[in-house]
Amino acid sequence: MLSLLALASSACWGTSDFFAGLVSRRRPPVAVVGWTQALGFLVISVVVLTQLGSVPWSGWPWWAVGAGLSGLVGLLCFYTALSTGTMGVVAPVAALGVAVPVLLGVATGDDPSRWTWVGITVAVVGVTFASGPELSGDVSARPVVLAGVAAVGFGLALFCIDRGARTSTLMTMWGMRATSVTVFVVLALVTRRLGGMTAREGPALLGIGCADLGANVLFGLASSGGEVSVASVLGSLYPVVTILLARGLLKERLRTIQKVGALLSLAGAAVIAM
């Protein structure tokens, strides 16, 4: 059951990333992230208001703030790296961020079985290949460094979500969104820009925000009920979902290494689930 929750979080993250990428072709990526985060925050705030009498108010705040800040740093570095570097280098490096919660999970008590380690290794290699790595050509150092920072940010965000969700998944998600939205509000006030979004784009932005929020909730439930090292790997298979959607809806051609990566990712997930 926990494996299915983690895989479902991958499906939600991959879907959210795909449609956010489509909107980002028309609007600044930072604005897309800001608006989707804000709309997701409104949704979860409504849910929190209905549960005020039963939610805990300790144990999760610092983890929520940590998740919000590290995830935000990861996103900004990732988008900046994409704008200045080669996708085939940036995406695979960022995908390796899954190693952070795996290592932290093991350091704090996780004890995956031998076969689970095999599945984790196969899945991580698969996700890296599915991201479409460039195996040749010159690449400047800046986008690689930014992608590395993004990887650490994404990985720390997953670990913080897990630790906060052990007290309250709902409030961790709320605090995480509150943190990121506060940063974006300050950024909007300083730059005096809202990204040029229109009311017609509202439903799409709301859908993306809810999909991302749902992914975080599913991951929090999966990791807090089991081992964060395992849940992180299964939850990080979202690049496979994104490239499959691109193939199915946009008719994008997949490179051979991406096809191999998708198959390895699924094989690794199957081994972990068993």
C-alpha positions, 0 to 999 in steps of 0.5 A: 500500500505504501509503495502504491502511495509513493508511486501515485505521488510520482504520477502526480508530480510527473503530470504537474511538471508536464502541464507546468512545462506547457504553461511555461512556454508562454509565461515566465517559469518563476511566475508559473511556480509562484501562481501554482504554489499560491493556488495550492496554498489556498486549497489546503488552507480551506482544508486546514480551516475545517480541521483546526480543532484536531491539528497539532501545532508542534513537531512539524513547523521547522520541517515544513519551513525547511521543506518549503525553502529547500524545495524553492531553492531547488526549483529556482536553481533548476529553472536557472540551470535549464535556461543556461545549460543543456537539458540533457546534462541538467535534468539527470544531475537534478534527478540524482537528488533522490540520493539525499533522502536515501542516505539521510534515511539510512543514517537515521534508522532505515534498513532496506533489505538486500533486494530493496537496495537492488531495486533502489539502484536500478530505479535511480539509474533508470530515472537518470537515463530517462532524463535523457543524459547527454553523453558528449559535448562541452558543458560549462560549469555553471549549469552543472553546479546549479543542477547539483544545488537543485538536486540537494534542494529537492532531496532535502525537501523530500526528507523534511516532508517525511519528518514533518509528516510523521507529526502531521502530513496536512500541517506540514503541507500547509506550512511548506506552501505558506513558506514558499508563497511568502517568498513569492509574494515578497518577490512580486512586491519587489519586482512589481510583476505578477507574470502577466497571468490572465483569468482564463489561465486560472483553471490550468494553474489551479489544476497544476497546483493541486496536482503538485500538492496532492503529490506532496501529500501522497509522498508524506503519507507513504514515507511517514508510514514506512522508510523514507529511503524507499518512498523517495526513490518511488516518488522520484520516478516522475520524470518517466511520467513526464516523458511518457506524457510528452510522447503520448500527447505531444508526439515527442520522440524518445531517445533510446537511452530514455526508453531504456531508462523508463524500463529500468525505472519500472523494473526497479520500482517492481523490485522495491514493491515486492 
